[in-house]
Amino acid sequence: YPNPFNPITTLEFDVAYSGVVNFTFYNINGQIVESISPKFYIPGNYSINWEPQDVPSGIYFIQMKTESSVHLQKVMLLK
């Protein structure tokens, strides 16, 4: 939230099992525009902020990847 956003969006997520979580941000063409270093989480609720730098307005995909699942969320950056 919010979505659309400018200049920052908050990603809320739940971790069911302890493990490494990796976030990757893609543009509409599937190119990686940013990634967050993988981090170990224990079960619980978390949030992180994404404030993209030097990218144009448009649609982006945020991929959250764990050892057992992959989730994809579409967001729109409006400058």
C-alpha positions in Angstrom: 0.0 0.0 0.0 -0.6 2.5 -1.4 -1.1 1.2 -4.9 -0.6 3.3 -7.1 2.3 4.9 -5.2 4.7 7.8 -5.2 7.5 7.8 -4.1 7.3 4.9 -1.6 5.2 1.8 -1.1 5.0 -0.6 1.9 5.0 -4.3 1.3 3.3 -6.3 4.1 3.9 -10.1 4.1 3.5 -13.1 6.3 6.2 -15.8 6.8 4.7 -19.2 7.7 8.0 -21.1 8.1 11.5 -20.0 9.1 13.7 -19.4 6.1 15.3 -17.0 3.6 13.0 -14.5 1.8 14.2 -12.7 -1.3 12.5 -9.8 -3.0 13.1 -8.9 -6.6 11.5 -6.0 -8.5 10.8 -6.2 -12.3 9.6 -3.8 -14.9 6.9 -4.6 -17.3 9.4 -6.1 -19.7 10.6 -8.6 -17.1 13.9 -6.9 -16.5 15.2 -6.7 -12.9 15.2 -3.1 -11.7 16.1 -3.8 -8.1 16.5 -6.6 -5.6 16.8 -6.7 -1.8 19.4 -8.9 -0.3 18.0 -12.2 0.9 17.2 -12.2 4.6 16.3 -14.9 7.1 12.9 -14.5 8.8 11.2 -16.5 11.5 7.4 -17.0 11.3 5.4 -13.8 11.7 4.1 -10.7 10.0 6.5 -8.2 8.5 6.7 -5.1 6.3 9.4 -3.5 4.1 9.4 -0.3 2.2 10.3 0.1 -1.5 11.4 3.5 -2.7 12.5 3.0 -6.3 15.3 5.3 -7.6 15.9 6.3 -11.2 13.0 4.3 -12.7 10.2 5.9 -14.7 6.5 5.8 -13.9 4.9 2.5 -14.9 3.9 -0.9 -13.8 6.2 -3.1 -11.8 6.1 -6.6 -10.4 7.4 -7.5 -7.0 8.4 -11.1 -6.5 8.7 -12.6 -3.0 10.4 -15.9 -3.1 10.9 -18.4 -0.2 12.2 -21.9 -0.2 8.6 -23.2 -0.6 6.7 -20.5 -2.5 6.8 -17.6 -4.9 4.3 -14.7 -4.8 4.0 -11.9 -7.4 2.3 -8.5 -6.8 1.7 -5.9 -9.5 2.2 -2.2 -8.4 2.0 1.1 -10.3 4.5 3.9 -9.8 3.2 7.4 -10.6 5.6 10.2 -10.7 
